[in-house]
Amino acid sequence: MTKRLQVFILFVCIFINLSVVLPQLFVSLGLGIFIQNAEDKNLIFVISAVSLAISALLWFMVKESKAVEKSIKVQSSGH
């Protein structure tokens, strides 16, 4: 592996890691402060339920293309 490829892989790994970790840190800190200041700590369950409902609705909107469906049918005809 060349030095240039190693540097590229390093930067890609750093970018991917930071694009996941930094938003998670910001959300965790923001919600942590919000929940800490709330009188009713059951707010955690309300936030979780709303997040789960939004996620479920968004997943129902995901559609697979016809090419993927055909590919799955062809592959499943094995033993």
BALUMDREN-41186 format. One line per 3 residues: for each residue x, y, z of C-alpha. Coordinates in Angstrom, 3 decimals, m for minus. Each point is the difference from the previous one (the first is absolute). Layout:
BEGIN
X:Y:Z  ...
END
This chain:
BEGIN
0.000:0.000:0.000  1.392:3.351:m0.959  0.524:2.828:2.441
m2.519:2.140:m1.862  m2.693:m2.674:0.308  0.727:m0.409:3.710
m0.416:3.742:0.564  m3.239:m0.026:m1.994  m1.384:m2.900:2.045
1.014:1.770:3.218  m1.850:3.189:m0.972  m3.085:m1.936:m1.113
m0.075:m1.884:3.322  0.383:3.228:1.969  m2.770:1.673:m2.008
m2.396:m2.924:0.440  0.750:m0.256:3.712  m0.467:3.724:0.609
m3.172:0.162:m2.095  m1.535:m2.557:2.375  1.573:0.949:3.320
m0.296:3.787:m0.040  m3.755:0.177:m0.691  m0.555:m2.671:2.647
1.971:2.036:2.538  m1.920:3.172:m0.780  m3.366:m1.745:0.284
0.982:m1.814:3.178  1.201:3.166:1.689  m2.990:2.043:m1.159
m2.589:m2.575:1.049  1.894:m0.676:3.218  m0.238:3.625:1.057
m3.646:0.150:m1.102  m0.965:m3.116:1.968  2.065:1.027:3.021
m1.945:3.267:0.222  m3.387:m1.698:m0.481  m2.031:m0.659:3.119
m1.588:m3.190:m1.331  2.728:m2.504:m0.904  m2.566:m2.132:m1.887
0.692:2.428:m2.817  2.688:m2.453:m1.100  m2.669:m2.555:m0.883
m2.053:2.567:m1.909  3.032:1.060:m2.042  0.852:m3.663:m0.685
m3.565:m0.823:m1.076  m0.191:2.979:m2.341  3.395:m0.849:m1.511
m1.045:m3.613:m0.510  m3.278:1.032:m1.641  1.766:2.392:m2.378
2.540:m2.677:m0.868  m2.733:m2.566:m0.697  m1.876:2.421:m2.258
3.148:0.828:m1.939  0.861:m3.698:m0.444  m3.450:m0.625:m1.484
0.844:2.572:m2.673  3.071:m1.955:m1.190  m0.672:m1.852:m3.250
2.283:m2.425:m1.792  0.538:0.369:m3.710  m1.170:m2.638:m2.488
3.609:m0.943:m0.803  0.699:m0.841:3.645  m3.195:m2.074:0.245
0.962:m1.970:m3.130  3.504:m0.514:1.347  m1.376:m1.373:3.261
m2.323:m2.408:m1.858  2.811:m1.273:m2.191  2.339:m0.550:2.940
m2.616:m1.786:2.102  m0.474:m2.774:m2.593  3.060:m1.824:1.335
m0.013:m3.216:2.001
END
